[in-house]
């Protein structure tokens, strides 16, 4: 039972990190494209 509880906690942490990483990746891509567009357009 204790092992299952720990697994659940680790799973939640992994899901949280995955969500944060995914959101961060999307933001970085948006920032990157908004920065590159004017430079390449020049």
mmCIF file as gemmi writes it, N, C-alpha and C atoms, coordinates in Angstrom:
data_model
loop_
_atom_site.group_PDB
_atom_site.id
_atom_site.type_symbol
_atom_site.label_atom_id
_atom_site.label_alt_id
_atom_site.label_comp_id
_atom_site.label_asym_id
_atom_site.label_entity_id
_atom_site.label_seq_id
_atom_site.pdbx_PDB_ins_code
_atom_site.Cartn_x
_atom_site.Cartn_y
_atom_site.Cartn_z
_atom_site.occupancy
_atom_site.B_iso_or_equiv
_atom_site.pdbx_formal_charge
_atom_site.auth_seq_id
_atom_site.auth_asym_id
_atom_site.pdbx_PDB_model_num
ATOM 1 N N . UNK Axp A 1 ? 0.844 -1.197 0 1 0 ? 1 A 1
ATOM 2 C CA . UNK Axp A 1 ? 0 0 0 1 0 ? 1 A 1
ATOM 3 C C . UNK Axp A 1 ? 0.887 1.259 0 1 0 ? 1 A 1
ATOM 4 N N . UNK Axp A 2 ? 1.93 1.215 0.817 1 0 ? 2 A 1
ATOM 5 C CA . UNK Axp A 2 ? 2.83 2.369 0.894 1 0 ? 2 A 1
ATOM 6 C C . UNK Axp A 2 ? 3.508 2.592 -0.455 1 0 ? 2 A 1
ATOM 7 N N . UNK Axp A 3 ? 3.909 1.509 -1.092 1 0 ? 3 A 1
ATOM 8 C CA . UNK Axp A 3 ? 4.591 1.608 -2.394 1 0 ? 3 A 1
ATOM 9 C C . UNK Axp A 3 ? 3.661 2.253 -3.427 1 0 ? 3 A 1
ATOM 10 N N . UNK Axp A 4 ? 2.39 1.868 -3.398 1 0 ? 4 A 1
ATOM 11 C CA . UNK Axp A 4 ? 1.42 2.404 -4.349 1 0 ? 4 A 1
ATOM 12 C C . UNK Axp A 4 ? 1.25 3.908 -4.146 1 0 ? 4 A 1
ATOM 13 N N . UNK Axp A 5 ? 1.234 4.327 -2.879 1 0 ? 5 A 1
ATOM 14 C CA . UNK Axp A 5 ? 1.082 5.752 -2.57 1 0 ? 5 A 1
ATOM 15 C C . UNK Axp A 5 ? 2.276 6.526 -3.131 1 0 ? 5 A 1
ATOM 16 N N . UNK Axp A 6 ? 3.459 5.965 -2.918 1 0 ? 6 A 1
ATOM 17 C CA . UNK Axp A 6 ? 4.671 6.634 -3.397 1 0 ? 6 A 1
ATOM 18 C C . UNK Axp A 6 ? 4.662 6.712 -4.928 1 0 ? 6 A 1
ATOM 19 N N . UNK Axp A 7 ? 4.218 5.649 -5.563 1 0 ? 7 A 1
ATOM 20 C CA . UNK Axp A 7 ? 4.165 5.621 -7.027 1 0 ? 7 A 1
ATOM 21 C C . UNK Axp A 7 ? 3.228 6.715 -7.538 1 0 ? 7 A 1
ATOM 22 N N . UNK Axp A 8 ? 2.098 6.87 -6.852 1 0 ? 8 A 1
ATOM 23 C CA . UNK Axp A 8 ? 1.127 7.891 -7.248 1 0 ? 8 A 1
ATOM 24 C C . UNK Axp A 8 ? 1.761 9.278 -7.138 1 0 ? 8 A 1
ATOM 25 N N . UNK Axp A 9 ? 2.496 9.509 -6.048 1 0 ? 9 A 1
ATOM 26 C CA . UNK Axp A 9 ? 3.139 10.809 -5.834 1 0 ? 9 A 1
ATOM 27 C C . UNK Axp A 9 ? 4.165 11.063 -6.934 1 0 ? 9 A 1
ATOM 28 N N . UNK Axp A 10 ? 4.971 10.051 -7.25 1 0 ? 10 A 1
ATOM 29 C CA . UNK Axp A 10 ? 5.986 10.201 -8.299 1 0 ? 10 A 1
ATOM 30 C C . UNK Axp A 10 ? 5.319 10.464 -9.645 1 0 ? 10 A 1
ATOM 31 N N . UNK Axp A 11 ? 4.201 9.777 -9.882 1 0 ? 11 A 1
ATOM 32 C CA . UNK Axp A 11 ? 3.486 9.941 -11.148 1 0 ? 11 A 1
ATOM 33 C C . UNK Axp A 11 ? 2.956 11.368 -11.275 1 0 ? 11 A 1
ATOM 34 N N . UNK Axp A 12 ? 2.419 11.898 -10.166 1 0 ? 12 A 1
ATOM 35 C CA . UNK Axp A 12 ? 1.894 13.272 -10.184 1 0 ? 12 A 1
ATOM 36 C C . UNK Axp A 12 ? 3.017 14.258 -10.454 1 0 ? 12 A 1
ATOM 37 N N . UNK Axp A 13 ? 4.179 13.998 -9.832 1 0 ? 13 A 1
ATOM 38 C CA . UNK Axp A 13 ? 5.318 14.902 -10.024 1 0 ? 13 A 1
ATOM 39 C C . UNK Axp A 13 ? 5.781 14.849 -11.476 1 0 ? 13 A 1
ATOM 40 N N . UNK Axp A 14 ? 5.812 13.653 -12.039 1 0 ? 14 A 1
ATOM 41 C CA . UNK Axp A 14 ? 6.249 13.486 -13.428 1 0 ? 14 A 1
ATOM 42 C C . UNK Axp A 14 ? 5.276 14.204 -14.366 1 0 ? 14 A 1
ATOM 43 N N . UNK Axp A 15 ? 3.988 14.049 -14.102 1 0 ? 15 A 1
ATOM 44 C CA . UNK Axp A 15 ? 2.971 14.691 -14.937 1 0 ? 15 A 1
ATOM 45 C C . UNK Axp A 15 ? 3.091 16.209 -14.834 1 0 ? 15 A 1
ATOM 46 N N . UNK Axp A 16 ? 3.364 16.693 -13.614 1 0 ? 16 A 1
ATOM 47 C CA . UNK Axp A 16 ? 3.502 18.135 -13.393 1 0 ? 16 A 1
ATOM 48 C C . UNK Axp A 16 ? 4.71 18.671 -14.155 1 0 ? 16 A 1
ATOM 49 N N . UNK Axp A 17 ? 5.837 17.951 -14.047 1 0 ? 17 A 1
ATOM 50 C CA . UNK Axp A 17 ? 7.055 18.373 -14.746 1 0 ? 17 A 1
ATOM 51 C C . UNK Axp A 17 ? 6.826 18.352 -16.249 1 0 ? 17 A 1
ATOM 52 N N . UNK Axp A 18 ? 6.116 17.332 -16.72 1 0 ? 18 A 1
ATOM 53 C CA . UNK Axp A 18 ? 5.848 17.201 -18.151 1 0 ? 18 A 1
ATOM 54 C C . UNK Axp A 18 ? 5.005 18.384 -18.624 1 0 ? 18 A 1
ATOM 55 N N . UNK Axp A 19 ? 3.987 18.727 -17.831 1 0 ? 19 A 1
ATOM 56 C CA . UNK Axp A 19 ? 3.104 19.846 -18.192 1 0 ? 19 A 1
ATOM 57 C C . UNK Axp A 19 ? 3.892 21.154 -18.22 1 0 ? 19 A 1
ATOM 58 N N . UNK Axp A 20 ? 4.701 21.369 -17.186 1 0 ? 20 A 1
ATOM 59 C CA . UNK Axp A 20 ? 5.501 22.599 -17.111 1 0 ? 20 A 1
ATOM 60 C C . UNK Axp A 20 ? 6.48 22.664 -18.277 1 0 ? 20 A 1
ATOM 61 N N . UNK Axp A 21 ? 7.126 21.53 -18.565 1 0 ? 21 A 1
ATOM 62 C CA . UNK Axp A 21 ? 8.094 21.494 -19.657 1 0 ? 21 A 1
ATOM 63 C C . UNK Axp A 21 ? 7.412 21.762 -20.989 1 0 ? 21 A 1
ATOM 64 N N . UNK Axp A 22 ? 6.225 21.173 -21.175 1 0 ? 22 A 1
ATOM 65 C CA . UNK Axp A 22 ? 5.496 21.346 -22.426 1 0 ? 22 A 1
ATOM 66 C C . UNK Axp A 22 ? 5.056 22.797 -22.596 1 0 ? 22 A 1
ATOM 67 N N . UNK Axp A 23 ? 4.528 23.378 -21.51 1 0 ? 23 A 1
ATOM 68 C CA . UNK Axp A 23 ? 4.089 24.778 -21.56 1 0 ? 23 A 1
ATOM 69 C C . UNK Axp A 23 ? 5.284 25.68 -21.829 1 0 ? 23 A 1
ATOM 70 N N . UNK Axp A 24 ? 6.388 25.411 -21.144 1 0 ? 24 A 1
ATOM 71 C CA . UNK Axp A 24 ? 7.6 26.211 -21.329 1 0 ? 24 A 1
ATOM 72 C C . UNK Axp A 24 ? 8.094 26.113 -22.758 1 0 ? 24 A 1
ATOM 73 N N . UNK Axp A 25 ? 8.004 24.905 -23.321 1 0 ? 25 A 1
ATOM 74 C CA . UNK Axp A 25 ? 8.447 24.692 -24.702 1 0 ? 25 A 1
ATOM 75 C C . UNK Axp A 25 ? 7.587 25.511 -25.662 1 0 ? 25 A 1
ATOM 76 N N . UNK Axp A 26 ? 6.288 25.517 -25.423 1 0 ? 26 A 1
ATOM 77 C CA . UNK Axp A 26 ? 5.377 26.276 -26.284 1 0 ? 26 A 1
ATOM 78 C C . UNK Axp A 26 ? 5.665 27.769 -26.2 1 0 ? 26 A 1
ATOM 79 N N . UNK Axp A 27 ? 5.92 28.252 -24.991 1 0 ? 27 A 1
ATOM 80 C CA . UNK Axp A 27 ? 6.225 29.677 -24.805 1 0 ? 27 A 1
ATOM 81 C C . UNK Axp A 27 ? 7.535 30.025 -25.497 1 0 ? 27 A 1
ATOM 82 N N . UNK Axp A 28 ? 8.535 29.156 -25.334 1 0 ? 28 A 1
ATOM 83 C CA . UNK Axp A 28 ? 9.834 29.408 -25.955 1 0 ? 28 A 1
ATOM 84 C C . UNK Axp A 28 ? 9.701 29.44 -27.473 1 0 ? 28 A 1
ATOM 85 N N . UNK Axp A 29 ? 8.887 28.534 -28.007 1 0 ? 29 A 1
ATOM 86 C CA . UNK Axp A 29 ? 8.692 28.498 -29.468 1 0 ? 29 A 1
ATOM 87 C C . UNK Axp A 29 ? 8.014 29.783 -29.939 1 0 ? 29 A 1
ATOM 88 N N . UNK Axp A 30 ? 7.025 30.246 -29.164 1 0 ? 30 A 1
ATOM 89 C CA . UNK Axp A 30 ? 6.322 31.486 -29.523 1 0 ? 30 A 1
ATOM 90 C C . UNK Axp A 30 ? 7.29 32.658 -29.49 1 0 ? 30 A 1
ATOM 91 N N . UNK Axp A 31 ? 8.064 32.744 -28.411 1 0 ? 31 A 1
ATOM 92 C CA . UNK Axp A 31 ? 9.038 33.835 -28.282 1 0 ? 31 A 1
ATOM 93 C C . UNK Axp A 31 ? 10.064 33.744 -29.399 1 0 ? 31 A 1
ATOM 94 N N . UNK Axp A 32 ? 10.546 32.523 -29.654 1 0 ? 32 A 1
ATOM 95 C CA . UNK Axp A 32 ? 11.557 32.323 -30.697 1 0 ? 32 A 1
ATOM 96 C C . UNK Axp A 32 ? 11.04 32.762 -32.058 1 0 ? 32 A 1
ATOM 97 N N . UNK Axp A 33 ? 9.825 32.371 -32.404 1 0 ? 33 A 1
ATOM 98 C CA . UNK Axp A 33 ? 9.272 32.719 -33.717 1 0 ? 33 A 1
ATOM 99 C C . UNK Axp A 33 ? 9.028 34.228 -33.813 1 0 ? 33 A 1
ATOM 100 N N . UNK Axp A 34 ? 8.601 34.834 -32.713 1 0 ? 34 A 1
ATOM 101 C CA . UNK Axp A 34 ? 8.336 36.283 -32.741 1 0 ? 34 A 1
ATOM 102 C C . UNK Axp A 34 ? 9.636 37.064 -32.832 1 0 ? 34 A 1
ATOM 103 N N . UNK Axp A 35 ? 10.732 36.474 -32.347 1 0 ? 35 A 1
ATOM 104 C CA . UNK Axp A 35 ? 12.036 37.146 -32.407 1 0 ? 35 A 1
ATOM 105 C C . UNK Axp A 35 ? 12.68 36.925 -33.769 1 0 ? 35 A 1
ATOM 106 N N . UNK Axp A 36 ? 12.522 35.723 -34.314 1 0 ? 36 A 1
ATOM 107 C CA . UNK Axp A 36 ? 13.157 35.38 -35.592 1 0 ? 36 A 1
ATOM 108 C C . UNK Axp A 36 ? 12.444 36.054 -36.764 1 0 ? 36 A 1
ATOM 109 N N . UNK Axp A 37 ? 11.124 36.151 -36.719 1 0 ? 37 A 1
ATOM 110 C CA . UNK Axp A 37 ? 10.352 36.708 -37.836 1 0 ? 37 A 1
ATOM 111 C C . UNK Axp A 37 ? 10.839 38.094 -38.27 1 0 ? 37 A 1
ATOM 112 N N . UNK Axp A 38 ? 10.921 39.071 -37.358 1 0 ? 38 A 1
ATOM 113 C CA . UNK Axp A 38 ? 11.379 40.409 -37.78 1 0 ? 38 A 1
ATOM 114 C C . UNK Axp A 38 ? 12.81 40.389 -38.294 1 0 ? 38 A 1
ATOM 115 N N . UNK Axp A 39 ? 13.651 39.553 -37.696 1 0 ? 39 A 1
ATOM 116 C CA . UNK Axp A 39 ? 15.059 39.49 -38.11 1 0 ? 39 A 1
ATOM 117 C C . UNK Axp A 39 ? 15.175 38.946 -39.526 1 0 ? 39 A 1
ATOM 118 N N . UNK Axp A 40 ? 14.449 37.857 -39.801 1 0 ? 40 A 1
ATOM 119 C CA . UNK Axp A 40 ? 14.527 37.253 -41.138 1 0 ? 40 A 1
ATOM 120 C C . UNK Axp A 40 ? 13.787 38.119 -42.161 1 0 ? 40 A 1
ATOM 121 N N . UNK Axp A 41 ? 12.808 38.894 -41.69 1 0 ? 41 A 1
ATOM 122 C CA . UNK Axp A 41 ? 12.042 39.746 -42.6 1 0 ? 41 A 1
ATOM 123 C C . UNK Axp A 41 ? 12.844 40.958 -43.048 1 0 ? 41 A 1
ATOM 124 N N . UNK Axp A 42 ? 13.869 41.297 -42.262 1 0 ? 42 A 1
ATOM 125 C CA . UNK Axp A 42 ? 14.631 42.5 -42.569 1 0 ? 42 A 1
ATOM 126 C C . UNK Axp A 42 ? 15.448 42.341 -43.803 1 0 ? 42 A 1
